[in-house]
Protein backbone atom coordinates (compact mmCIF):
# COMPACT_ATOMS: atom_id res chain seq x y z
CA UNK A 1 0.00 0.00 0.00
CA UNK A 2 1.18 3.50 -0.86
CA UNK A 3 -0.07 5.26 2.27
CA UNK A 4 1.36 3.11 5.05
CA UNK A 5 4.74 4.93 4.90
CA UNK A 6 3.23 8.41 5.34
CA UNK A 7 2.77 9.62 8.90
CA UNK A 8 -0.23 11.77 7.98
CA UNK A 9 -2.17 8.59 7.14
CA UNK A 10 -1.17 6.57 10.22
CA UNK A 11 -4.49 7.31 11.96
CA UNK A 12 -6.37 5.37 9.27
CA UNK A 13 -7.39 1.78 9.87
CA UNK A 14 -6.00 -0.90 7.52
CA UNK A 15 -9.43 -1.06 5.85
CA UNK A 16 -9.47 2.72 5.29
CA UNK A 17 -5.93 2.62 3.88
CA UNK A 18 -6.91 -0.18 1.53
CA UNK A 19 -9.93 1.82 0.37
CA UNK A 20 -7.77 4.90 -0.29
CA UNK A 21 -5.25 2.75 -2.10
CA UNK A 22 -8.04 1.75 -4.47
CA UNK A 23 -8.52 5.43 -5.39
CA UNK A 24 -4.82 6.13 -5.86
CA UNK A 25 -3.27 6.87 -9.23
CA UNK A 26 0.51 6.65 -9.34
CA UNK A 27 2.25 8.39 -12.17
CA UNK A 28 5.65 9.66 -13.07
CA UNK A 29 5.64 13.24 -14.29
CA UNK A 30 8.35 14.46 -16.67
CA UNK A 31 10.46 17.39 -15.52
CA UNK A 32 8.91 20.83 -16.19
CA UNK A 33 5.45 19.39 -16.86
CA UNK A 34 2.58 21.37 -15.38
CA UNK A 35 0.48 19.23 -13.04
CA UNK A 36 -2.03 21.85 -11.87
CA UNK A 37 -3.27 25.22 -13.08
CA UNK A 38 -5.04 27.72 -10.84
CA UNK A 39 -8.26 27.43 -12.87
CA UNK A 40 -8.35 23.63 -12.46
CA UNK A 41 -10.80 22.06 -10.04
CA UNK A 42 -8.98 21.43 -6.76
CA UNK A 43 -9.92 17.87 -5.84
CA UNK A 44 -6.62 15.99 -5.62
CA UNK A 45 -3.80 15.49 -3.17
CA UNK A 46 -0.37 15.06 -4.72
CA UNK A 47 2.20 12.98 -2.85
CA UNK A 48 5.78 13.48 -3.87
CA UNK A 49 7.82 10.25 -3.84
CA UNK A 50 10.99 11.78 -5.28
CA UNK A 51 12.23 14.94 -6.93
CA UNK A 52 10.83 18.43 -6.47
CA UNK A 53 7.86 20.55 -7.48
CA UNK A 54 7.94 24.27 -8.22
CA UNK A 55 4.85 26.21 -7.19
CA UNK A 56 4.40 29.36 -9.25
CA UNK A 57 1.90 31.64 -10.89
CA UNK A 58 1.96 34.33 -13.52
CA UNK A 59 2.02 37.97 -12.48
CA UNK A 60 -0.30 40.50 -14.10
CA UNK A 61 2.46 41.35 -16.60
CA UNK A 62 2.88 37.67 -17.56
CA UNK A 63 6.08 36.93 -15.63
CA UNK A 64 6.48 33.79 -13.55
CA UNK A 65 6.46 34.36 -9.79
CA UNK A 66 7.84 31.41 -7.82
CA UNK A 67 5.82 30.89 -4.64
CA UNK A 68 7.78 27.93 -3.33
CA UNK A 69 9.65 24.71 -3.95
CA UNK A 70 8.65 21.37 -2.46
CA UNK A 71 11.43 18.79 -2.32
CA UNK A 72 11.14 15.14 -1.43
CA UNK A 73 12.88 14.12 1.77
CA UNK A 74 13.24 10.64 3.23
CA UNK A 75 12.69 12.11 6.70
CA UNK A 76 9.65 14.15 5.74
CA UNK A 77 7.48 12.65 3.04
CA UNK A 78 6.20 15.58 1.00
CA UNK A 79 2.66 16.19 -0.06
CA UNK A 80 0.86 19.08 -1.69
CA UNK A 81 -2.77 19.93 -1.12
CA UNK A 82 -3.97 21.65 -4.25
CA UNK A 83 -6.38 23.80 -2.24
CA UNK A 84 -3.40 25.48 -0.54
CA UNK A 85 -1.88 26.59 -3.84
CA UNK A 86 -4.69 28.95 -4.84
ABEGO torsion letter per residue (X at the ends): XAAAABAAAAABBAAAAAAAAAABBBBBBBBGBBABBAABBBABBBBBABEBBBBBBBBAAGBBBBAEBBBBBAABBBBBBAAAAX
